[in-house]
Amino acid sequence: MPVPVEARFWILRALGLWRRGWASLRTRGAAATWRRVALQFQRAPAGAGALYLPAATPLAPFAPFALATAETPRASIVIPVYGAFAHTLACLRAIAAHPPLAPFEVVVVDDASPDDSLERLRAIGGLRVHARPTNGGFIAACNDGAALARGEYLVFLNNDTVPQPGWLDALLATFDTVADAGLVGARLVYPDGRLQEAGGVVFADGSGWNYGRFDDPDGCRYGYLRDADYLSGAAIAIPRALFQRLGGFDARYAPAYYEDTDLAFAVRAAGLRTLYQPAATVVHDEGTSSGTDTASGPKAAQVRNQQVFADKWRDALQSQLPAGSEPTPALLHRGQRQVLVIDALTPQPDRDSGSLRLVELMRLLIEEGAHVVFLPAIGKPDGAYTRALQALGVECWHAPEAARLPAWLREHGPRFHAAMVSRHYVARECFPLLRRHAPQARLLFDTVDLHYLRERRAAELAGDAAALRAANRTRALELALINEADASLVVSAVERTLLAQDAPAARVEILSNLHRPAPPGPGFPSRRDLLFVGGFRHPPNVDAVQWFVEAVFPRLRAARPDIAFHCIGGDVPEAIARLGGVDGVHIHGHVPDLQPWLDGCRISVAPLRFGAGVKGKVNQAMAHGLPVVATGCAVEGMHLREGEDVLVADDAEAFALALLRLYDDEALWSRLAANGRANVARHFSADAARAVVRALFLD
């Protein structure tokens, strides 16, 4: 009797964990294996925690204070006010308590308040206060404030909001990172912590929907940068020049309602994007000024203005969702190719080259117009690394919402055009589920590197018969997946040539490491010492550093005792830590920012004696203009010319001599630096990969 596909998933997961645990014990030892097991089973971290609210509640007495505003602001925060001074006070106190990093000004427009708001506002330092003689409503007040603003960006902020720390800088950063951003809105949260809006949805009849209303603001579907149909005017940012060019908020909606929706449509009509930015959180006490009753009072204009808006944007509304639809991530991204990416863990691009490649692949897919969804097989978020993906626009899912992969795929599988799974032990579990729940998706297997080739080389180097048998089992698993996939990805022509023999019927494409252009850094005279970069969860790196320090470095130091060796990489085992006791050897562990080392060291070393794939440490050094001395294994499949792009040596004596030669030859150093950068641009850049990415993921 065949095993049901979901039961098979759990059986394969259990078997895979056992097999990988046993292999880890053999190669990494008990301590490192235990750390990996603990990571697998640790509980997911709690949510973001309580929202910040200013110490002074709306009931607290007023006392004058000042905001740290600037004479030459980058952003002008425009706050329209009509009474409700207690709320305005709470808003301003929040800004004062956690001032943005960017220079800013605050323009408060008092719209003929019926209370003593104007008098009290004038007692607060750092404000620019504009008093309207008569009440004109939200649109008139905002347009007046915009006309007075001096900043490059206008930020419209309701007075019944409490901006959370970092909100303004997150809004402004969006314009720095997204070239065609035109309008950016914050995540709005109710004072009780429930989500108010994660961007808005507009239906074909002109009606709107606050996406995520009353849900958990930390939910996976609300955590990533995303295009939105509209963004609530309670907290939005727009370039001042663009706002002026569009004519400001359209007065036909006066006194208020639908002006923010209209602005979003106008921004898109101008060829720019309207983006929801979850990293900017603002607490909004909705309805303070205008109530919530659409049958009477100011809120009644909402009903009238829906028809005004629908008439103005009739053509654009034809492509919107039908009224009554329930928006889902699948529907929000219906106009894009949706691509699912599954890997064992959330990529950590500052720790290993495979992660850097995966992040750059997702970035390239987004540049090509795709919507990317990422799911770690481990099921857990990874703090800043998850947030970094979300900042790119990647929809990241994890526990508790995606704790059970079979159930998640049953819900989301039908929306994907392509699904890529990295690493054979993850693909073995996921392929049957994807074939069942996403049969329409092109199934891609990312080998990362051919594990069986790396394992076989390690076993042969060690003369370990048991390890060689394990490598043969890995070979059978990988080849089965390569034959099952619609296409498989390798990182070098060497691996594709091998698979032409081992899996001749399979479609195999090269998608190598991806590196963005980097400045070349300082020249030869200002540099010194040697650099190795590589995480130590990867067994080839452990062997490489041990061999280098024990066999190569003594020969080098005998000739040049002034040269030091700097070893950077996380998860340092005891065997590597002990090498720090060798004179001239510095074991630094994980370093979040490699730039000072890439700029300060004279030579990068890649002394790997076994491995597979393309080595990110070599690409990274060359991309920054840092010449490399490497073994033949380390530069395999990288299109490098010995003596022109890189120096290659495989025995300890030759490796030391190559280092000594390059260390004192400025002309050779400069030639290798320039040629290495050119090699990366030619073979390992985003542009070099675009055609393959389009063909595999998007066609």
C-alpha positions as CSV (number, residue, x, y, z in Angstrom):
1,M,0.0,0.0,0.0
2,P,1.6,3.3,-1.0
3,V,2.5,5.8,1.7
4,P,0.4,9.0,1.6
5,V,2.6,11.9,0.4
6,E,2.3,13.9,3.7
7,A,3.2,10.9,5.8
8,R,6.1,10.3,3.5
9,F,7.3,13.8,4.2
10,W,7.5,13.3,7.9
11,I,9.2,9.9,7.5
12,L,11.8,11.3,5.2
13,R,12.4,14.3,7.5
14,A,13.0,12.0,10.4
15,L,15.4,9.8,8.4
16,G,17.1,12.8,7.0
17,L,17.7,14.3,10.4
18,W,19.1,11.0,11.7
19,R,21.4,10.6,8.6
20,R,22.7,14.2,8.8
21,G,23.2,14.0,12.5
22,W,25.4,10.9,12.1
23,A,27.4,12.5,9.3
24,S,27.8,15.6,11.4
25,L,29.2,13.5,14.3
26,R,31.8,12.0,12.0
27,T,32.9,15.3,10.4
28,R,32.3,18.0,13.0
29,G,32.3,16.2,16.4
30,A,29.8,16.0,19.2
31,A,29.9,19.7,20.4
32,A,29.2,21.2,16.9
33,T,26.6,18.6,16.2
34,W,24.7,19.3,19.4
35,R,24.6,23.0,18.6
36,R,23.0,22.2,15.2
37,V,20.5,19.9,16.9
38,A,19.6,22.6,19.4
39,L,19.1,25.1,16.6
40,Q,16.7,22.6,14.8
41,F,14.5,22.2,17.8
42,Q,14.6,25.5,19.6
43,R,11.3,27.4,19.9
44,A,10.6,30.3,17.5
45,P,11.2,33.7,19.1
46,A,8.2,35.7,20.3
47,G,6.8,38.6,18.3
48,A,8.0,42.2,18.3
49,G,6.7,42.9,21.7
50,A,4.8,45.8,23.1
51,L,4.4,49.0,21.2
52,Y,6.0,52.2,22.3
53,L,3.6,54.8,23.7
54,P,4.9,58.1,25.1
55,A,5.1,58.4,28.9
56,A,2.6,61.2,28.8
57,T,-0.8,59.8,28.0
58,P,-3.5,62.0,26.5
59,L,-4.7,62.7,30.0
60,A,-1.4,64.0,31.3
61,P,-1.0,67.8,31.8
62,F,0.7,69.8,29.2
63,A,4.2,71.2,29.8
64,P,6.3,73.0,27.1
65,F,9.1,71.0,25.4
66,A,11.1,71.1,22.1
67,L,11.7,68.9,19.1
68,A,15.2,68.5,17.6
69,T,14.2,69.9,14.2
70,A,16.6,71.1,11.5
71,E,16.9,74.3,9.4
72,T,17.7,72.3,6.3
73,P,15.5,69.2,6.7
74,R,15.5,66.2,4.5
75,A,11.9,65.5,5.5
76,S,9.0,67.8,6.3
77,I,6.5,66.2,8.7
78,V,3.1,67.9,8.0
79,I,0.5,67.4,10.8
80,P,-3.0,68.8,10.2
81,V,-4.7,69.6,13.5
82,Y,-8.4,70.3,14.3
83,G,-8.8,70.2,18.1
84,A,-8.1,67.0,20.0
85,F,-4.9,68.6,21.5
86,A,-4.2,65.7,23.8
87,H,-3.7,63.4,20.8
88,T,-1.5,66.0,19.0
89,L,0.6,66.3,22.2
90,A,1.1,62.5,22.4
91,C,2.2,62.5,18.7
92,L,4.7,65.3,19.1
93,R,6.0,63.8,22.4
94,A,6.7,60.5,20.6
95,I,8.7,62.3,17.9
96,A,10.6,64.2,20.5
97,A,11.4,61.1,22.6
98,H,12.8,59.2,19.6
99,P,13.9,61.7,17.0
100,P,14.6,60.4,13.6
101,L,18.2,60.1,12.4
102,A,17.4,62.1,9.3
103,P,17.2,65.9,9.6
104,F,13.6,66.9,9.8
105,E,11.1,69.7,10.4
106,V,7.6,69.6,11.8
107,V,4.9,71.8,10.1
108,V,1.7,71.8,12.2
109,V,-1.3,73.3,10.4
110,D,-4.0,74.3,12.9
111,D,-7.3,74.2,10.9
112,A,-9.1,76.7,13.1
113,S,-9.3,74.4,16.1
114,P,-12.3,75.0,18.4
115,D,-10.1,74.5,21.5
116,D,-6.8,76.1,22.7
117,S,-4.6,73.9,20.4
118,L,-3.1,76.8,18.6
119,E,-1.9,78.6,21.8
120,R,-0.4,75.4,23.2
121,L,1.3,74.5,19.9
122,R,3.1,77.8,19.9
123,A,4.6,77.0,23.3
124,I,6.4,73.9,21.8
125,G,9.9,74.5,20.6
126,G,11.1,73.4,17.1
127,L,7.6,73.5,15.5
128,R,6.6,75.6,12.5
129,V,3.0,76.4,13.3
130,H,0.6,77.7,10.6
131,A,-2.8,78.9,11.6
132,R,-5.7,78.7,9.1
133,P,-8.3,81.4,9.6
134,T,-11.2,79.1,8.8
135,N,-11.7,75.4,8.9
136,G,-11.1,73.8,5.5
137,G,-10.7,70.2,6.3
138,F,-7.9,67.6,6.0
139,I,-7.1,68.3,2.3
140,A,-6.8,72.0,2.6
141,A,-4.7,71.8,5.8
142,C,-2.3,69.2,4.2
143,N,-1.9,71.2,1.0
144,D,-1.2,74.4,3.0
145,G,1.5,72.5,5.0
146,A,3.0,71.1,1.9
147,A,3.3,74.6,0.4
148,L,5.3,75.7,3.5
149,A,7.6,72.7,3.6
150,R,11.3,72.9,2.9
151,G,12.3,69.2,2.9
152,E,13.1,67.0,0.0
153,Y,10.3,64.7,1.2
154,L,6.8,65.4,2.5
155,V,5.6,63.2,5.3
156,F,1.9,63.5,6.1
157,L,1.1,62.4,9.6
158,N,-2.2,62.4,11.4
159,N,-2.3,64.1,14.8
160,D,-4.0,61.0,16.4
161,T,-0.9,58.9,15.8
162,V,2.0,57.7,17.9
163,P,5.0,57.1,15.5
164,Q,7.2,54.2,16.7
165,P,11.0,54.5,16.9
166,G,12.7,54.4,13.5
167,W,9.5,55.0,11.6
168,L,10.6,58.0,9.6
169,D,14.0,56.7,8.7
170,A,12.4,53.5,7.4
171,L,10.1,55.4,5.2
172,L,12.9,57.5,3.8
173,A,15.2,54.5,3.3
174,T,12.7,53.1,0.9
175,F,13.3,55.9,-1.5
176,D,17.1,55.2,-1.2
177,T,16.8,51.5,-2.0
178,V,13.9,51.5,-4.5
179,A,14.7,53.7,-7.5
180,D,11.1,54.0,-8.7
181,A,9.4,54.5,-5.3
182,G,6.9,57.3,-5.5
183,L,4.8,57.0,-2.4
184,V,5.6,55.0,0.8
185,G,3.2,54.3,3.7
186,A,3.7,52.9,7.2
187,R,2.2,49.9,8.9
188,L,-0.7,51.2,11.0
189,V,-1.5,49.6,14.3
190,Y,-4.4,50.2,16.8
191,P,-3.4,51.3,20.3
192,D,-4.4,47.8,21.5
193,G,-1.7,46.2,19.3
194,R,-4.0,44.8,16.6
195,L,-3.1,45.6,12.9
196,Q,-5.1,48.4,11.4
197,E,-3.7,48.4,7.9
198,A,-0.8,46.8,6.0
199,G,-1.4,48.8,2.8
200,G,-4.8,49.1,1.2
201,V,-6.7,47.3,-1.5
202,V,-9.0,49.0,-3.9
203,F,-11.7,47.0,-5.6
204,A,-13.2,47.6,-9.1
205,D,-16.1,49.6,-7.8
206,G,-13.7,52.1,-6.0
207,S,-14.4,50.7,-2.5
208,G,-11.4,50.0,-0.3
209,W,-10.1,47.4,2.1
210,N,-7.6,47.8,4.9
211,Y,-5.4,44.8,4.3
212,G,-4.9,42.8,7.5
213,R,-7.4,44.7,9.6
214,F,-7.6,43.4,13.2
215,D,-5.0,40.7,12.5
216,D,-1.6,40.1,14.1
217,P,0.7,42.9,12.9
218,D,3.7,40.5,13.0
219,G,2.0,38.0,10.7
220,C,4.1,36.7,7.8
221,R,1.8,38.2,5.1
222,Y,2.3,41.7,6.5
223,G,6.0,41.7,7.1
224,Y,7.6,42.5,3.7
225,L,7.9,45.6,1.4
226,R,5.0,45.4,-1.1
227,D,3.2,47.4,-3.7
228,A,-0.2,48.5,-2.4
229,D,-3.2,49.9,-4.2
230,Y,-3.3,52.8,-1.7
231,L,-1.7,53.9,1.5
232,S,-3.6,55.6,4.3
233,G,-2.8,59.3,4.5
234,A,-2.4,58.8,8.3
235,A,1.4,58.2,7.7
236,I,2.8,58.5,4.2
237,A,5.9,59.9,2.5
238,I,6.3,61.4,-1.0
239,P,9.0,63.4,-2.7
240,R,7.9,67.1,-2.4
241,A,8.6,67.8,-6.1
242,L,6.4,64.9,-7.1
243,F,3.5,66.0,-4.9
244,Q,3.7,69.5,-6.4
245,R,3.9,68.1,-9.9
246,L,0.7,66.0,-9.3
247,G,-1.1,69.1,-7.9
248,G,-1.2,68.0,-4.3
249,F,-4.2,66.4,-2.8
250,D,-7.2,66.7,-5.2
251,A,-9.6,69.3,-3.9
252,R,-12.6,67.6,-5.5
253,Y,-12.5,65.3,-2.5
254,A,-12.8,68.2,0.0
255,P,-13.0,68.2,2.9
256,A,-11.5,64.7,3.2
257,Y,-11.6,61.0,2.3
258,Y,-10.3,59.3,-0.9
259,E,-7.6,62.0,-1.3
260,D,-4.9,59.4,-0.3
261,T,-6.3,56.8,-2.6
262,D,-6.5,59.2,-5.4
263,L,-2.8,60.3,-4.8
264,A,-1.7,56.6,-5.0
265,F,-3.4,56.2,-8.3
266,A,-1.9,59.4,-9.6
267,V,1.6,58.3,-8.5
268,R,1.3,55.0,-10.4
269,A,-0.1,56.8,-13.4
270,A,3.2,58.8,-13.3
271,G,5.1,55.6,-13.6
272,L,6.1,55.2,-10.0
273,R,5.4,52.7,-7.3
274,T,3.2,53.0,-4.1
275,L,4.9,50.9,-1.4
276,Y,3.8,49.6,2.0
277,Q,6.8,49.7,4.4
278,P,6.3,47.4,7.4
279,A,9.6,48.6,9.0
280,A,7.8,51.9,9.7
281,T,5.2,51.3,12.4
282,V,2.7,54.0,13.5
283,V,0.0,53.6,16.2
284,H,-3.2,55.2,14.9
285,D,-6.2,56.0,17.0
286,E,-8.5,55.8,14.0
287,G,-11.6,58.0,14.1
288,T,-10.4,60.5,16.7
289,S,-11.1,63.5,14.5
290,S,-13.9,62.4,12.2
291,G,-15.5,59.4,14.0
292,T,-16.4,56.2,12.3
293,D,-20.1,56.7,11.3
294,T,-20.3,57.0,7.5
295,A,-24.0,58.0,7.7
296,S,-23.4,61.4,9.2
297,G,-20.7,64.0,10.1
298,P,-17.3,64.3,8.3
299,K,-17.2,60.6,7.7
300,A,-20.2,60.8,5.4
301,A,-17.9,62.3,2.7
302,Q,-16.3,58.9,2.4
303,V,-19.4,57.4,0.8
304,R,-19.9,60.4,-1.6
305,N,-16.2,60.5,-2.6
306,Q,-16.1,56.8,-3.5
307,Q,-18.2,57.6,-6.6
308,V,-16.1,60.7,-7.3
309,F,-13.1,58.5,-7.2
310,A,-14.6,55.7,-9.3
311,D,-15.6,58.2,-12.0
312,K,-12.2,59.8,-12.2
313,W,-10.3,56.4,-12.3
314,R,-12.8,54.3,-14.2
315,D,-10.2,52.9,-16.7
316,A,-7.6,52.1,-14.0
317,L,-10.3,50.3,-11.8
318,Q,-11.0,47.8,-14.5
319,S,-7.9,45.8,-13.6
320,Q,-8.7,45.8,-9.8
321,L,-10.2,42.9,-7.9
322,P,-14.0,42.5,-8.0
323,A,-15.8,44.0,-5.0
324,G,-16.4,41.4,-2.4
325,S,-13.1,39.5,-3.1
326,E,-11.1,38.5,0.0
327,P,-7.5,39.7,-0.7
328,T,-4.8,37.1,-0.2
329,P,-1.1,37.2,-1.0
330,A,-1.8,35.1,-4.1
331,L,-4.3,37.7,-5.3
332,L,-2.2,40.7,-4.3
333,H,0.6,39.5,-6.6
334,R,-1.7,38.1,-9.3
335,G,0.1,40.3,-11.9
336,Q,3.5,38.8,-11.2
337,R,5.2,35.4,-11.7
338,Q,5.3,34.0,-8.1
339,V,8.3,32.0,-7.3
340,L,8.8,29.8,-4.2
341,V,12.3,29.3,-2.8
342,I,12.9,26.7,0.0
343,D,16.2,26.2,1.7
344,A,17.2,24.5,4.9
345,L,17.7,27.8,6.8
346,T,17.2,31.5,6.2
347,P,20.3,32.7,4.2
348,Q,23.0,34.5,6.2
349,P,24.9,36.3,3.5
350,D,27.6,37.7,5.8
351,R,28.4,34.2,7.0
352,D,28.6,31.9,3.9
353,S,28.8,32.2,0.1
354,G,25.9,29.9,-0.5
355,S,23.6,32.4,1.4
356,L,25.0,35.3,-0.5
357,R,24.3,33.6,-3.8
358,L,20.7,32.8,-2.8
359,V,20.0,36.4,-1.6
360,E,21.4,37.8,-4.8
361,L,19.3,35.3,-6.8
362,M,16.1,36.5,-5.0
363,R,17.2,40.1,-5.6
364,L,17.6,39.4,-9.3
365,L,14.2,37.7,-9.5
366,I,12.6,40.8,-7.9
367,E,14.4,43.1,-10.4
368,E,13.0,40.9,-13.2
369,G,9.5,41.5,-11.9
370,A,8.9,38.3,-10.0
371,H,7.4,38.0,-6.6
372,V,9.5,35.8,-4.4
373,V,8.3,33.7,-1.4
374,F,10.9,32.2,0.9
375,L,10.3,29.3,3.3
376,P,13.1,27.9,5.5
377,A,12.7,24.1,5.9
378,I,13.6,24.5,9.6
379,G,10.4,26.5,10.0
380,K,11.8,29.3,12.1
381,P,12.5,33.0,11.4
382,D,16.1,34.3,11.8
383,G,15.8,37.8,13.2
384,A,17.7,40.4,11.2
385,Y,18.3,37.9,8.3
386,T,14.6,37.4,7.8
387,R,14.0,41.2,8.1
388,A,16.7,41.8,5.5
389,L,14.8,39.5,3.0
390,Q,11.5,41.2,3.8
391,A,13.2,44.6,3.2
392,L,13.9,43.4,-0.4
393,G,10.3,42.5,-0.9
394,V,10.5,38.8,-0.2
395,E,7.4,37.3,1.4
396,C,8.9,35.2,4.2
397,W,6.9,32.4,6.0
398,H,7.9,30.7,9.2
399,A,6.4,29.4,12.4
400,P,3.9,29.6,13.9
401,E,2.0,30.3,10.7
402,A,4.0,27.9,8.5
403,A,5.0,25.4,11.2
404,R,3.7,22.5,9.1
405,L,5.0,22.5,5.6
406,P,2.5,20.1,4.1
407,A,-0.5,22.2,5.3
408,W,1.2,25.4,4.1
409,L,1.9,24.0,0.7
410,R,-1.7,22.7,0.4
411,E,-2.9,26.3,0.9
412,H,-0.3,28.2,-1.1
413,G,1.0,25.8,-3.7
414,P,-1.4,26.6,-6.5
415,R,-0.1,30.2,-6.8
416,F,3.5,29.4,-7.9
417,H,4.9,29.5,-11.4
418,A,8.2,28.0,-10.2
419,A,9.5,26.4,-7.1
420,M,13.2,26.0,-6.3
421,V,14.4,23.8,-3.5
422,S,18.1,24.0,-2.3
423,R,20.1,21.0,-1.1
424,H,19.4,17.4,-1.7
425,Y,18.2,16.6,1.9
426,V,15.6,19.4,1.7
427,A,14.5,18.6,-1.8
428,R,14.1,14.9,-1.0
429,E,11.4,15.9,1.6
430,C,9.7,18.6,-0.4
431,F,9.6,17.3,-4.0
432,P,6.6,14.9,-3.4
433,L,4.7,17.6,-1.6
434,L,5.3,20.1,-4.4
435,R,4.3,17.7,-7.1
436,R,1.1,17.1,-5.2
437,H,0.2,20.7,-4.1
438,A,1.9,22.7,-6.9
439,P,1.7,20.5,-10.0
440,Q,1.6,23.6,-12.3
441,A,5.0,24.9,-10.9
442,R,8.3,24.3,-12.7
443,L,10.2,22.2,-10.1
444,L,13.8,23.3,-9.8
445,F,16.6,21.6,-7.8
446,D,19.4,23.9,-6.6
447,T,22.4,21.6,-5.8
448,V,24.3,24.6,-4.3
449,D,27.3,22.4,-5.0
450,L,27.3,18.7,-5.8
451,H,27.4,17.3,-2.3
452,Y,28.5,13.8,-3.5
453,L,31.5,15.3,-5.3
454,R,32.6,17.2,-2.2
455,E,32.0,14.2,0.1
456,R,33.9,11.8,-2.3
457,R,36.9,14.1,-2.5
458,A,37.0,14.5,1.3
459,A,36.8,10.7,1.7
460,E,39.6,10.1,-0.8
461,L,41.8,12.7,0.8
462,A,41.3,11.1,4.2
463,G,41.4,7.5,2.9
464,D,38.1,6.9,4.7
465,A,36.3,3.9,3.3
466,A,33.1,4.5,5.4
467,A,33.0,8.1,4.3
468,L,33.4,7.0,0.6
469,R,30.3,4.7,1.1
470,A,28.4,7.6,2.5
471,A,29.4,9.8,-0.5
472,N,28.0,7.1,-2.8
473,R,24.7,7.1,-1.0
474,T,24.6,10.9,-1.3
475,R,25.4,10.5,-5.0
476,A,22.3,8.2,-5.5
477,L,20.1,10.7,-3.7
478,E,21.3,13.7,-5.6
479,L,21.1,12.0,-9.0
480,A,17.6,10.8,-8.3
481,L,16.5,14.4,-7.5
482,I,18.4,15.7,-10.6
483,N,16.5,13.3,-12.8
484,E,13.2,14.1,-11.1
485,A,13.4,17.9,-11.3
486,D,12.3,19.8,-14.3
487,A,15.7,21.4,-14.2
488,S,18.7,21.4,-11.9
489,L,21.1,24.2,-11.1
490,V,24.9,23.8,-10.7
491,V,27.4,26.5,-10.2
492,S,30.1,25.5,-12.7
493,A,30.7,23.9,-16.0
494,V,32.8,21.3,-14.3
495,E,29.8,20.1,-12.4
496,R,27.6,20.2,-15.5
497,T,30.1,18.1,-17.4
498,L,30.1,15.6,-14.6
499,L,26.3,15.4,-14.6
500,A,26.3,14.9,-18.4
501,Q,27.9,11.6,-17.6
502,D,26.1,10.7,-14.4
503,A,22.6,12.0,-15.3
504,P,22.6,12.4,-19.1
505,A,18.8,12.7,-19.5
506,A,18.5,15.6,-17.0
507,R,18.3,19.3,-17.8
508,V,21.2,21.0,-16.0
509,E,21.8,24.7,-16.1
510,I,24.7,26.8,-14.7
511,L,23.6,29.5,-12.2
512,S,26.9,30.4,-10.4
513,N,27.7,32.8,-7.6
514,L,26.3,36.3,-8.0
515,H,28.2,39.4,-6.9
516,R,27.3,43.1,-7.2
517,P,30.0,45.5,-8.4
518,A,32.2,46.7,-5.5
519,P,34.7,49.5,-5.3
520,P,38.3,48.3,-5.7
521,G,39.5,49.6,-2.4
522,P,43.0,51.0,-1.5
523,G,46.0,50.2,-3.6
524,F,49.0,47.9,-2.9
525,P,51.2,50.2,-0.6
526,S,48.5,50.7,2.1
527,R,47.8,47.0,2.5
528,R,49.4,44.2,4.5
529,D,48.9,40.6,5.8
530,L,46.8,37.7,4.5
531,L,43.1,37.0,4.8
532,F,41.0,33.9,4.8
533,V,37.2,34.1,4.9
534,G,34.9,31.1,5.4
535,G,32.4,29.6,7.9
536,F,33.5,26.6,9.8
537,R,30.2,24.6,9.5
538,H,31.7,23.8,6.1
539,P,34.2,20.9,6.6
540,P,36.5,22.0,3.7
541,N,37.2,25.3,5.5
542,V,38.3,23.5,8.6
543,D,40.7,21.3,6.7
544,A,42.0,24.3,4.6
545,V,42.9,26.5,7.6
546,Q,44.5,23.6,9.5
547,W,46.6,22.7,6.5
548,F,47.6,26.3,5.8
549,V,48.6,27.1,9.4
550,E,50.5,23.8,9.9
551,A,52.1,23.3,6.5
552,V,52.2,26.6,4.6
553,F,52.4,29.4,7.1
554,P,55.7,28.2,8.8
555,R,57.5,28.4,5.4
556,L,56.1,31.8,4.8
557,R,57.1,33.2,8.3
558,A,60.6,31.8,8.0
559,A,61.1,34.2,5.1
560,R,58.8,37.0,6.2
561,P,58.1,37.1,9.9
562,D,56.3,40.4,9.6
563,I,53.3,38.8,7.7
564,A,50.3,37.9,9.7
565,F,47.3,35.6,8.9
566,H,43.8,36.8,9.6
567,C,41.1,34.0,9.7
568,I,37.5,35.2,9.7
569,G,34.5,32.9,9.9
570,G,31.8,31.8,12.3
571,D,31.2,28.6,14.2
572,V,34.8,28.2,15.1
573,P,35.6,24.7,16.3
574,E,38.2,24.1,19.1
575,A,40.7,22.7,16.6
576,I,40.7,26.1,14.7
577,A,40.5,28.2,17.9
578,R,43.8,26.5,19.1
579,L,45.6,27.8,16.0
580,G,45.2,31.3,17.4
581,G,48.1,30.4,19.7
582,V,50.5,30.2,16.7
583,D,52.6,33.4,16.4
584,G,51.2,35.6,13.6
585,V,47.8,33.7,13.4
586,H,44.7,35.6,14.4
587,I,41.4,33.8,14.6
588,H,38.7,36.4,14.6
589,G,35.5,34.4,14.4
590,H,32.4,35.9,12.7
591,V,32.9,39.5,11.6
592,P,29.6,41.2,10.4
593,D,31.4,43.8,8.3
594,L,34.2,42.4,6.1
595,Q,34.9,45.7,4.3
596,P,37.8,46.8,6.5
597,W,39.5,43.5,6.0
598,L,38.9,43.4,2.2
599,D,40.3,46.9,2.1
600,G,43.2,46.4,4.4
601,C,44.7,43.0,3.6
602,R,47.1,42.4,0.7
603,I,46.3,38.9,-0.3
604,S,43.3,36.5,0.1
605,V,44.1,32.9,0.5
606,A,41.9,29.9,-0.5
607,P,43.9,26.8,0.5
608,L,41.1,24.3,0.1
609,R,42.2,20.7,-0.5
610,F,38.7,19.3,-1.3
611,G,35.3,20.6,-2.1
612,A,32.9,21.2,-5.0
613,G,31.2,24.1,-6.6
614,V,32.4,27.7,-7.0
615,K,34.1,29.3,-4.0
616,G,32.4,32.5,-2.8
617,K,35.5,33.5,-0.9
618,V,37.4,33.7,-4.2
619,N,34.7,35.7,-5.9
620,Q,34.2,38.0,-3.0
621,A,37.9,38.9,-2.7
622,M,38.2,39.4,-6.5
623,A,35.1,41.6,-6.6
624,H,36.8,43.9,-4.2
625,G,40.1,44.0,-6.0
626,L,41.9,41.7,-3.6
627,P,44.2,39.3,-5.4
628,V,44.0,35.6,-4.5
629,V,46.4,32.7,-4.0
630,A,44.5,29.4,-4.2
631,T,44.7,25.7,-4.7
632,G,43.4,24.2,-8.0
633,C,40.4,22.9,-6.1
634,A,39.5,26.3,-4.9
635,V,39.4,27.9,-8.3
636,E,37.8,25.0,-10.2
637,G,35.3,26.1,-12.8
638,M,35.9,29.8,-12.3
639,H,37.3,30.7,-15.7
640,L,40.6,31.9,-14.1
641,R,44.0,32.1,-15.8
642,E,46.9,31.2,-13.6
643,G,49.4,34.0,-13.4
644,E,47.0,36.5,-14.9
645,D,43.9,36.4,-12.8
646,V,45.1,34.3,-9.8
647,L,48.1,32.4,-8.5
648,V,47.5,28.6,-8.1
649,A,49.6,26.2,-6.0
650,D,48.7,22.8,-4.5
651,D,51.6,21.8,-2.3
652,A,52.7,23.7,0.8
653,E,56.1,24.8,-0.6
654,A,54.6,26.1,-3.8
655,F,51.8,27.9,-2.0
656,A,54.3,29.7,0.3
657,L,56.5,30.7,-2.7
658,A,53.4,32.1,-4.5
659,L,52.5,34.2,-1.5
660,L,56.0,35.6,-1.2
661,R,56.2,36.4,-4.9
662,L,52.8,38.2,-4.9
663,Y,53.3,40.0,-1.6
664,D,56.3,42.1,-2.8
665,D,55.4,42.5,-6.5
666,E,53.2,45.5,-7.0
667,A,52.9,45.1,-10.7
668,L,51.8,41.5,-10.4
669,W,49.4,42.4,-7.6
670,S,47.8,45.2,-9.6
671,R,47.4,43.0,-12.7
672,L,45.7,40.2,-10.6
673,A,43.5,42.7,-8.9
674,A,42.2,44.3,-12.1
675,N,41.8,40.9,-13.9
676,G,40.0,39.4,-11.0
677,R,37.5,42.1,-10.9
678,A,36.9,41.8,-14.6
679,N,36.4,38.0,-14.2
680,V,33.7,38.5,-11.6
681,A,31.9,41.1,-13.8
682,R,32.1,38.8,-16.8
683,H,31.1,35.5,-15.2
684,F,29.6,36.1,-11.7
685,S,27.5,39.2,-12.0
686,A,23.7,39.6,-12.0
687,D,23.9,40.6,-15.7
688,A,25.8,37.4,-16.5
689,A,22.9,35.3,-14.9
690,R,19.9,37.2,-16.2
691,A,19.2,35.0,-19.2
692,V,19.4,31.8,-17.3
693,V,17.2,33.2,-14.5
694,R,14.6,34.3,-17.0
695,A,14.5,31.0,-18.8
696,L,14.4,28.8,-15.6
697,F,12.1,30.9,-13.4
698,L,10.0,33.2,-15.5
699,D,9.4,31.8,-19.0
